[in-house]
Amino acid sequence: EINRANLSRVFGELMYLLEYRDREVPLAGDGRPFSIPANVRIIGTMNTADRSIALVDHALRRRFAFIPLRPKFEILREYHSRTGFPIENLINVLSKLNTQIGDPNFEVGISFFIRENLAQDLGDIWEMEIEPYLEEYFFDQPGIVNEFRWAKVKGEILP
């Protein structure tokens, strides 16, 4: 994850070569020439909610293509078409929740809910993963958190 690392230490000479792939640089240790082959691709993830990366972000944007990954509920639909879990009610609650959050950088994603035994695990996932996140995000708005507590949304989600 790009924003969790010291990029100059991780990439070293690669930072320069990511932008200028047609060049070589001497390695710091022994001076041997180093280049990036044309068929090498580097994929990194970055949590855009972490604002501590703001200063390095401009350097990264010159060197990397950025592809936003938003929650894709169609993936949940497809996955749970095989498990039999009735997913539409959960998707409706997640849609309402993400609308309440109001910032795509902080939306609740779908990876929590890609589980074979979702019906069995959902309460624990919600109480131990989603609620603490909401308490942090809406720390000064407990009323919003209370609207999305498991005890409140369970009836909307589970048939």
Backbone as JSON, one array per atom type, in Angstrom:
{
  "sequence": "EINRANLSRVFGELMYLLEYRDREVPLAGDGRPFSIPANVRIIGTMNTADRSIALVDHALRRRFAFIPLRPKFEILREYHSRTGFPIENLINVLSKLNTQIGDPNFEVGISFFIRENLAQDLGDIWEMEIEPYLEEYFFDQPGIVNEFRWAKVKGEILP",
  "N": [[0.86, -1.18, 0.0], [0.8, 2.0, -1.04], [0.64, 4.45, 0.44], [1.47, 3.71, 2.96], [4.14, 3.43, 3.16], [7.63, 4.4, 3.09], [8.36, 5.89, 0.37], [10.73, 6.61, -1.04], [12.6, 4.92, 0.1], [11.52, 2.41, -0.45], [11.22, 2.35, -3.25], [13.54, 3.63, -4.22], [15.92, 4.05, -6.69], [14.04, 3.37, -8.53], [11.92, 5.2, -8.48], [12.63, 7.38, -10.11], [12.99, 6.0, -12.52], [10.45, 5.05, -13.01], [9.15, 7.15, -14.12], [10.79, 7.8, -16.25], [11.18, 5.57, -18.24], [12.74, 4.79, -20.38], [15.37, 5.04, -19.76], [18.54, 4.49, -18.0], [19.85, 4.04, -14.7], [22.6, 4.38, -12.43], [23.09, 1.95, -9.91], [22.98, 2.59, -6.4], [24.67, 1.15, -4.61], [26.77, -0.31, -6.05], [27.09, 0.87, -8.5], [26.32, -0.37, -10.84], [24.52, -0.43, -13.96], [21.01, 0.13, -14.12], [17.71, -0.62, -15.16], [14.2, -0.47, -16.02], [12.51, -3.11, -17.39], [10.43, -3.05, -20.32], [8.16, -4.67, -20.13], [7.42, -4.83, -17.5], [5.16, -4.17, -14.93], [4.03, -2.2, -12.27], [1.93, -2.5, -9.57], [0.23, -0.74, -7.23], [-1.55, -0.1, -4.21], [-3.6, 2.45, -2.73], [-4.81, 4.12, 0.0], [-7.08, 6.48, -0.18], [-8.31, 7.86, 1.8], [-6.48, 8.46, 3.69], [-5.01, 11.2, 4.65], [-2.38, 11.91, 5.1], [-0.7, 11.56, 3.01], [-0.7, 13.64, 1.27], [1.38, 15.41, 0.39], [3.17, 13.83, -1.09], [1.57, 12.91, -3.04], [1.4, 14.34, -5.51], [3.83, 13.76, -6.78], [3.51, 11.05, -7.11], [1.31, 10.94, -8.82], [2.38, 11.72, -11.25], [3.78, 9.49, -11.97], [2.23, 7.2, -11.83], [-0.73, 5.58, -13.01], [-3.98, 6.28, -11.96], [-6.66, 4.52, -10.67], [-9.8, 4.69, -9.57], [-11.42, 2.76, -7.08], [-14.48, 1.93, -6.34], [-17.19, 0.81, -4.23], [-18.66, -2.0, -5.7], [-21.62, -3.11, -6.15], [-22.7, -4.99, -7.82], [-20.88, -7.05, -7.91], [-21.25, -8.22, -5.41], [-23.87, -9.12, -5.79], [-23.5, -11.03, -7.83], [-21.72, -12.83, -6.57], [-23.24, -13.74, -4.35], [-25.35, -14.87, -5.65], [-24.62, -17.41, -5.98], [-24.4, -18.33, -3.38], [-26.85, -18.1, -2.27], [-27.65, -16.22, -0.43], [-29.87, -13.62, 0.35], [-29.17, -10.75, -1.01], [-30.0, -8.15, -1.67], [-31.29, -6.51, 0.29], [-29.19, -5.93, 2.06], [-27.53, -4.52, 0.33], [-29.16, -2.29, -0.12], [-29.12, -1.1, 2.46], [-26.37, -0.59, 2.72], [-26.07, 1.23, 0.62], [-27.62, 3.39, 1.56], [-26.13, 3.96, 3.84], [-23.62, 4.68, 2.73], [-24.41, 6.93, 1.32], [-25.07, 8.57, 3.46], [-22.54, 8.84, 4.59], [-21.28, 10.27, 2.55], [-18.88, 10.79, 1.15], [-16.79, 9.59, -1.26], [-14.27, 8.61, -0.66], [-14.46, 7.45, 1.8], [-16.37, 5.49, 1.85], [-18.16, 2.52, 2.79], [-17.03, -0.57, 1.85], [-17.38, -3.6, -0.18], [-15.97, -5.89, 0.47], [-16.11, -6.92, 3.05], [-18.36, -8.47, 2.99], [-18.22, -10.59, 1.29], [-18.53, -13.54, 1.76], [-18.94, -16.98, 2.32], [-20.68, -17.95, 4.31], [-22.41, -15.79, 4.97], [-24.88, -15.1, 6.18], [-24.64, -16.24, 8.68], [-22.34, -14.96, 9.66], [-22.76, -12.22, 9.48], [-23.81, -10.5, 11.56], [-21.65, -10.38, 13.41], [-19.67, -9.3, 11.72], [-20.81, -6.81, 11.19], [-21.06, -5.65, 13.78], [-18.41, -5.75, 14.74], [-16.76, -4.72, 12.78], [-18.0, -2.79, 10.99], [-19.56, -1.04, 12.69], [-17.53, -0.02, 14.58], [-15.99, 1.43, 12.73], [-17.87, 3.33, 11.86], [-18.34, 4.65, 14.27], [-15.9, 5.92, 14.61], [-15.76, 7.51, 12.26], [-18.12, 9.09, 12.41], [-17.73, 10.42, 14.86], [-18.58, 12.66, 16.23], [-21.26, 12.68, 15.83], [-23.33, 10.92, 17.13], [-25.96, 10.13, 16.74], [-26.25, 9.44, 14.05], [-24.62, 7.19, 13.94], [-26.08, 5.51, 15.61], [-28.33, 5.07, 14.03], [-27.4, 3.21, 12.28], [-26.66, 0.98, 13.69], [-26.25, -2.51, 14.42], [-28.42, -3.69, 15.75], [-30.45, -2.06, 14.88], [-30.39, -2.15, 12.03], [-30.5, -4.81, 11.39], [-33.06, -5.99, 11.07], [-33.8, -4.81, 8.66], [-32.05, -5.96, 6.9], [-31.84, -8.82, 7.13], [-34.04, -11.4, 6.18]],
  "CA": [[0.0, 0.0, 0.0], [1.71, 3.1, -1.29], [0.65, 5.47, 1.47], [1.95, 3.16, 4.22], [5.57, 3.17, 3.02], [8.56, 5.46, 2.74], [8.53, 5.55, -1.05], [12.11, 6.71, -1.5], [13.3, 3.71, 0.56], [10.97, 1.24, -1.13], [11.48, 2.4, -4.69], [14.9, 4.07, -4.52], [16.15, 4.5, -8.07], [12.85, 3.1, -9.34], [11.05, 6.39, -8.58], [13.05, 8.1, -11.31], [12.77, 5.17, -13.7], [9.02, 4.91, -13.28], [8.76, 8.25, -15.0], [11.67, 7.8, -17.44], [11.42, 4.13, -18.45], [13.69, 4.53, -21.46], [16.71, 5.39, -19.29], [19.2, 3.67, -16.98], [20.51, 4.77, -13.6], [23.54, 3.53, -11.71], [22.65, 1.57, -8.57], [23.72, 3.29, -5.35], [25.68, 0.31, -3.97], [27.95, -0.68, -6.83], [27.15, 1.64, -9.73], [25.87, -1.11, -12.02], [23.35, 0.2, -14.59], [19.72, -0.49, -13.8], [16.58, -0.06, -15.9], [12.97, -1.25, -15.88], [12.09, -3.66, -18.68], [9.15, -2.53, -20.82], [7.04, -5.55, -19.8], [7.2, -4.82, -16.05], [4.14, -3.24, -14.43], [3.97, -2.14, -10.81], [0.59, -2.18, -9.11], [0.19, -0.38, -5.82], [-2.84, 0.4, -3.74], [-3.46, 3.63, -1.9], [-6.02, 4.5, 0.72], [-7.23, 7.92, -0.38], [-8.82, 8.47, 3.02], [-5.33, 8.84, 4.52], [-4.57, 12.52, 4.17], [-0.96, 12.13, 5.36], [0.07, 11.38, 1.78], [-0.99, 14.76, 0.37], [2.57, 15.99, -0.2], [3.78, 12.92, -2.05], [0.57, 12.57, -4.03], [1.69, 14.94, -6.81], [4.91, 12.99, -7.38], [2.96, 9.75, -7.51], [0.4, 11.09, -9.95], [3.17, 11.79, -12.48], [4.4, 8.2, -12.25], [1.27, 6.1, -11.8], [-2.12, 5.8, -13.43], [-4.85, 6.09, -10.8], [-7.96, 3.94, -10.99], [-10.59, 4.64, -8.33], [-12.18, 1.54, -6.86], [-15.64, 2.19, -5.5], [-17.96, -0.43, -4.0], [-19.44, -2.47, -6.85], [-22.62, -4.01, -5.6], [-22.94, -6.08, -8.77], [-20.01, -8.16, -7.51], [-21.97, -8.9, -4.32], [-25.01, -9.84, -6.38], [-23.0, -12.2, -8.54], [-21.17, -13.78, -5.6], [-24.28, -14.33, -3.52], [-26.26, -15.68, -6.47], [-24.15, -18.79, -5.78], [-24.54, -18.75, -1.97], [-28.26, -18.08, -1.9], [-27.97, -15.16, 0.53], [-30.65, -12.53, -0.29], [-28.25, -9.64, -0.83], [-30.55, -6.83, -2.02], [-31.56, -5.7, 1.48], [-27.9, -5.44, 2.54], [-27.1, -3.49, -0.63], [-29.95, -1.08, 0.16], [-28.6, -0.48, 3.69], [-25.04, -0.05, 2.41], [-26.27, 2.42, -0.22], [-28.05, 4.46, 2.46], [-25.0, 4.28, 4.69], [-22.62, 5.42, 1.96], [-24.98, 8.25, 1.05], [-24.93, 9.32, 4.71], [-21.11, 9.17, 4.7], [-21.19, 11.41, 1.64], [-17.54, 11.01, 0.6], [-16.38, 8.32, -1.85], [-13.03, 8.15, -0.05], [-14.74, 6.83, 3.08], [-17.49, 4.57, 1.73], [-18.01, 1.13, 3.24], [-16.91, -1.41, 0.67], [-18.08, -4.88, -0.25], [-15.14, -7.04, 0.82], [-16.59, -7.48, 4.32], [-19.57, -9.26, 2.79], [-17.98, -11.7, 0.36], [-18.35, -14.69, 2.65], [-19.84, -18.1, 2.04], [-21.67, -18.05, 5.39], [-22.7, -14.41, 5.35], [-26.01, -15.04, 7.11], [-24.12, -16.6, 10.0], [-21.27, -14.05, 10.08], [-23.1, -10.82, 9.25], [-23.92, -9.74, 12.81], [-20.29, -10.13, 13.91], [-19.01, -8.36, 10.79], [-21.38, -5.48, 11.37], [-20.75, -5.11, 15.11], [-16.98, -5.66, 15.01], [-16.04, -4.03, 11.7], [-18.71, -1.62, 10.47], [-19.88, -0.11, 13.77], [-16.36, 0.76, 15.03], [-15.64, 2.38, 11.68], [-18.85, 4.43, 11.9], [-18.09, 5.41, 15.51], [-14.74, 6.77, 14.33], [-16.09, 8.48, 11.22], [-19.16, 9.99, 12.91], [-17.46, 10.52, 16.3], [-19.31, 13.79, 16.81], [-22.65, 12.55, 15.43], [-23.75, 9.59, 17.58], [-27.28, 9.8, 16.21], [-26.07, 8.75, 12.77], [-24.11, 5.86, 14.27], [-27.2, 4.73, 16.16], [-29.22, 4.68, 12.93], [-26.8, 2.11, 11.54], [-26.25, -0.1, 14.59], [-26.77, -3.81, 14.0], [-29.76, -3.9, 16.31], [-31.39, -1.27, 14.1], [-30.43, -2.51, 10.61], [-30.66, -6.27, 11.24], [-34.38, -6.26, 10.52], [-33.85, -4.37, 7.28], [-31.13, -6.75, 6.09], [-32.17, -10.24, 7.15], [-35.48, -11.65, 5.98]],
  "C": [[0.9, 1.23, 0.0], [1.77, 4.1, -0.14], [1.08, 4.95, 2.84], [3.46, 2.98, 4.21], [6.35, 4.45, 2.8], [8.98, 5.18, 1.3], [9.96, 5.65, -1.53], [12.92, 5.5, -1.06], [12.8, 2.48, -0.18], [11.38, 1.23, -2.6], [12.91, 2.79, -5.04], [14.99, 4.62, -5.93], [14.93, 4.27, -8.96], [11.96, 4.33, -9.49], [11.36, 7.19, -9.84], [12.69, 7.3, -12.55], [11.29, 4.92, -14.0], [8.53, 5.99, -14.22], [9.55, 8.23, -16.31], [12.1, 6.37, -17.73], [12.46, 3.85, -19.53], [15.14, 4.82, -21.05], [17.24, 4.34, -18.32], [19.73, 4.58, -15.9], [21.52, 3.83, -12.96], [22.99, 3.21, -10.32], [23.56, 2.2, -7.52], [24.86, 2.45, -4.79], [26.94, 0.09, -4.79], [28.04, 0.02, -8.18], [26.74, 0.9, -10.98], [24.65, -0.42, -12.63], [22.08, -0.6, -14.3], [18.65, 0.2, -14.61], [15.38, -0.96, -15.64], [12.6, -1.79, -17.25], [10.69, -3.16, -19.06], [7.96, -3.38, -20.39], [6.74, -5.61, -18.3], [6.17, -3.76, -15.69], [4.13, -3.32, -12.92], [2.57, -1.71, -10.42], [0.67, -1.9, -7.62], [-1.2, 0.08, -5.45], [-2.59, 1.6, -2.85], [-4.81, 3.95, -1.28], [-6.16, 6.02, 0.64], [-7.81, 8.62, 0.84], [-7.7, 8.95, 3.93], [-4.75, 10.13, 3.97], [-3.09, 12.8, 4.41], [-0.12, 12.02, 4.09], [-0.06, 12.57, 0.84], [0.25, 15.3, -0.32], [3.2, 15.1, -1.26], [2.83, 12.61, -3.2], [0.9, 13.13, -5.41], [2.82, 14.19, -7.52], [4.4, 11.64, -7.87], [2.1, 9.89, -8.75], [1.15, 11.22, -11.27], [3.64, 10.41, -12.91], [3.43, 7.04, -12.36], [-0.05, 6.54, -12.42], [-2.98, 5.49, -12.21], [-6.21, 5.6, -11.27], [-8.76, 3.88, -9.7], [-11.38, 3.32, -8.26], [-13.28, 1.83, -5.85], [-16.37, 0.88, -5.25], [-18.81, -0.78, -5.21], [-20.4, -3.53, -6.35], [-22.95, -5.17, -6.53], [-22.07, -7.29, -8.44], [-20.66, -8.94, -6.37], [-23.15, -9.71, -4.87], [-24.55, -11.13, -7.05], [-22.5, -13.26, -7.56], [-22.29, -14.5, -4.84], [-25.39, -15.02, -4.33], [-25.89, -17.16, -6.33], [-24.35, -19.26, -4.34], [-26.0, -18.82, -1.54], [-28.62, -17.0, -0.89], [-28.73, -14.05, -0.2], [-29.96, -11.18, -0.06], [-28.86, -8.25, -1.02], [-30.81, -5.94, -0.8], [-30.26, -5.12, 2.05], [-27.4, -4.33, 1.62], [-27.87, -2.19, -0.39], [-29.44, -0.36, 1.4], [-27.23, 0.13, 3.43], [-25.14, 1.21, 1.55], [-26.69, 3.61, 0.64], [-26.89, 4.92, 3.34], [-23.95, 5.1, 3.94], [-23.13, 6.8, 1.53], [-24.84, 9.14, 2.29], [-23.47, 9.73, 4.91], [-20.79, 10.33, 3.76], [-19.81, 11.71, 1.07], [-17.05, 9.68, 0.04], [-15.09, 7.75, -1.25], [-13.27, 7.37, 1.24], [-15.88, 5.82, 3.04], [-17.15, 3.19, 2.3], [-18.05, 0.25, 2.0], [-17.59, -2.76, 0.82], [-17.27, -6.05, 0.28], [-15.54, -7.69, 2.15], [-17.63, -8.57, 4.08], [-19.42, -10.37, 1.76], [-17.54, -12.89, 1.21], [-19.37, -15.76, 2.3], [-20.99, -18.15, 3.05], [-22.07, -16.66, 5.88], [-23.85, -14.32, 6.35], [-25.56, -15.31, 8.53], [-23.15, -15.55, 10.54], [-21.65, -12.58, 10.09], [-23.19, -9.99, 10.52], [-22.55, -9.4, 13.38], [-19.55, -9.13, 13.03], [-19.51, -6.95, 11.07], [-20.95, -4.87, 12.7], [-19.25, -4.91, 15.34], [-16.17, -4.92, 13.94], [-16.73, -2.72, 11.3], [-19.0, -0.61, 11.58], [-18.66, 0.65, 14.29], [-15.91, 1.79, 14.0], [-16.57, 3.59, 11.72], [-18.66, 5.28, 13.15], [-16.91, 6.36, 15.32], [-15.1, 7.88, 13.35], [-17.07, 9.54, 11.72], [-18.97, 10.23, 14.42], [-18.26, 11.63, 16.97], [-20.8, 13.78, 16.44], [-23.2, 11.18, 15.84], [-25.13, 9.18, 17.06], [-27.2, 9.06, 14.89], [-25.57, 7.33, 13.02], [-25.25, 4.98, 14.75], [-28.18, 4.28, 15.08], [-28.7, 3.47, 12.17], [-26.21, 1.03, 12.46], [-26.91, -1.39, 14.15], [-28.18, -4.05, 14.51], [-30.82, -3.17, 15.49], [-31.52, -1.77, 12.65], [-30.65, -4.0, 10.37], [-32.0, -6.62, 10.6], [-34.55, -5.83, 9.09], [-33.06, -5.3, 6.35], [-31.56, -8.21, 5.99], [-33.67, -10.47, 7.03], [-36.1, -12.32, 7.21]]
}
